[in-house]
Amino acid sequence: MNSRQRRGVILLLLSIVCALGAFAGVLSVINDVKSKVGPEVTAYRLKRDVAPYAPLSAAQFEKIEMPERWLSKNAVTSLREIQGKIAVTTLRQGSLLQSDMIVDQPALQQGEQELAIMIDAATGVAGKITPGATVNVYATFEGERDGAPDQSKLIVENARVIDVGEQTSLKPDDNDRRREPTDAVPITFALQPLDAQRITYAESFADEVRLALVAPGADSSVSPADRTYELAKDK
């Protein structure tokens, strides 16, 4: 190997060493940036403005990923935190959601009363009614006198459920014609005074009380002609 060849080999080796040094430098910078930025976490950004006191839903937010160290301590990182919450002020499009922007939805509104009754778990709840749901309350009654037809009545329309308790096994009382144990669930409503009296009456005197779940945002108005049902009048 002559001197020119040796110089070429030396230059090649030097080039390789420089390239390795540059690569190591880039890796060092990347690792340094990662160490300064830190791990990424989930956050939620508003898709559009939300009015004050408006209920919150997952559709109002978009999920993003960003470095944890750049988030404030009260940033919302799970949409479970918005369940049963309302906006405390106007929430602007593009803002990151934080816990101090939301508060618990008031259980009772002006003039409402809180009333809980036991509802048959199989026929009245079926595991689909949850806090925040809207239901129609139906009750069936025996005829007022011998020969009078039994009736099903819409007792309360658009009752707001604020709590659903744990399922409980109830023993029948002496006046219960079924004489069989039943599983019941305590359902708590937010009601105007007259509706509270209607449900209390139905629970005390009706043969059975059932709940009909109303679809969110649906027009659930029931005409007066359809609020009472008798089998003999069904055409």
Long-range contacts (C-beta under 8 A, 24 or more apart in sequence): 37-67, 37-69, 37-70, 38-67, 38-68, 38-69, 39-67, 39-68, 40-65, 40-66, 40-67, 40-68, 41-65, 41-66, 41-67, 41-68, 41-71, 41-77, 42-77, 42-78, 43-71, 43-75, 43-76, 43-77, 43-96, 43-97, 44-76, 44-77, 44-79, 44-96, 44-97, 45-94, 45-95, 45-96, 45-97, 46-91, 46-92, 46-93, 46-94, 46-95, 46-97, 47-93, 48-93, 49-90, 49-91, 49-92, 49-93, 50-87, 50-90, 50-91, 51-87, 51-90, 52-87, 52-88, 52-89, 52-90, 53-86, 53-87, 53-88, 54-86, 54-87, 55-85, 55-86, 55-105, 56-82, 56-85, 56-86, 56-87, 56-102, 57-82, 58-82, 61-97, 71-96, 72-98, 74-98, 74-99, 74-100, 75-99, 76-102, 84-131, 84-132, 105-132, 107-162, 107-163, 107-190, 108-162, 108-190, 109-190, 111-192, 111-193, 112-190, 112-191, 112-192, 113-190, 113-191, 113-192, 113-193, 113-196, 114-162, 114-188, 114-189, 114-190, 114-191, 115-188, 115-189, 115-191, 115-196, 115-199, 115-200, 116-163, 116-165, 116-186, 116-187, 116-188, 116-189, 117-186, 117-187, 117-189, 117-199, 117-200, 117-203, 117-209, 118-168, 118-170, 118-184, 118-185, 118-186, 118-187, 118-203, 119-184, 119-185, 119-186, 119-187, 119-209, 119-210, 119-211, 120-182, 120-183, 120-184, 120-208, 120-209, 120-210, 121-167, 121-182, 121-183, 121-184, 121-185, 122-182, 122-183, 123-208, 123-210, 124-185, 124-187, 124-209, 124-210, 124-211, 125-164, 125-185, 125-187, 125-211, 128-213, 129-161, 129-164, 129-187, 129-211, 129-213, 130-161, 130-164, 131-161, 131-162, 131-163, 131-164, 132-160, 132-161, 132-162, 133-160, 133-161, 133-213, 133-214, 134-158, 134-159, 134-160, 134-161, 134-213, 134-214, 134-216, 134-220, 135-159, 135-161, 135-211, 135-212, 135-213, 135-214, 136-211, 136-212, 136-214, 136-220, 136-222, 137-198, 137-199, 137-202, 137-209, 137-210, 137-211, 137-212, 138-209, 138-210, 138-211, 138-212, 139-202, 139-206, 139-207, 139-208, 139-209, 139-210, 140-206, 140-207, 140-208, 141-205, 141-206, 141-207, 142-207, 149-230, 149-231, 149-232, 150-207, 150-230, 150-231, 151-228, 151-229, 151-230, 152-228, 152-229, 152-230, 153-227, 153-228, 153-229, 154-222, 154-226, 154-227, 154-228, 155-198, 155-199, 155-201, 155-202, 155-206, 155-209, 156-189, 156-191, 156-195, 156-198, 156-199, 157-220, 157-221, 157-222, 158-214, 158-220, 159-189, 159-190, 159-191, 159-195, 159-199, 160-189, 160-190, 160-191, 161-187, 161-188, 161-189, 162-188, 162-189, 162-190, 163-187, 163-188, 164-188, 187-211
